[in-house]
């Protein structure tokens, strides 16, 4: 990785995909930094994210591979903390894949689980250990999984969708769920989308609640708080562009696990990304005070940079041509 790519990584100007060879992971992103990164005092000006207060909370994690398998134990702990406050919390894991031999080197599975569904393994392991309701769906994610839950008969709930996937199609489907938030003036979102991605020695965590740039004009309509954030795919549209190996006519057989074996991905990058994502979830749902919506890290240099919830930062999205 050259100096240019390192600079792009730590300033957040390009997002990383949890797939493909390292050289193909870098795509031009939303610009060289921004108000939330360029100014060292931006955090002091940032406003905490306000989430809708609901008695029922559901966390749906999509993808149980390199990052997802390390993140889920953290989400179970967050769910347990929420239960202590009297909230009704459930977790759902969505992934159609089985545990394979090649997964064991980088993913959080045991040899005894070979051949079993990934989602079912972790849901049983950690749901039972912590006494938290954890379901497993062994099929590809669909927007209907969120829509059906959001309008269930048991009343309104807050939904956090956590993406740990390695392809553009799955990200597009998750981003589409944010349309269910609508665009009413003064409304507070009930669906949030947290996306995790990585390349060989770094990656990013992105949080959002709308794919409509104009909705961001309402982000600071309530005094002292931030209610709307750009979706991960609005922050980095390149995440919706399929890499060559994702194309049906040119699909490669290499998975993230196989790329790790070929030294295309660090063995430590996934649980580093998972730790950052876990902190986002904790601050968003439990302790409050979340004042950032994008974090980028680079392992060799140890550098981490974030974008903060300041008006000048979000203004860039709805002022762009075509917004």
Secondary structure, DSSP 8 states (H G I E B T S, - for coil): --HHHHHHHHHT-S---SSS-GGGS----S-S--HHHH-TTHHHH--EE-----SEEEEEEE--STTHHHHHHHHHHHHHHHHHTT-EEEEEEE---B--GGGTTTSS--GGGTTSBHHHHHHHHHHHHHT-EEEEE-S---HHHHHHHHT-TT--EEEEEEE--SSHHHHHHHHHGGGGG---TT---SEEEEEEEEETTEEEEEEESBS-GGGGGGTT-STTEE---B-HHHH-GGGGS--GGGSGGG-----HHHHHHTTSS-TTHHHHHHHHHHHHHHIIIII----EEEEEEETTTTEEEEEE--HHHHHHHHTSTT-
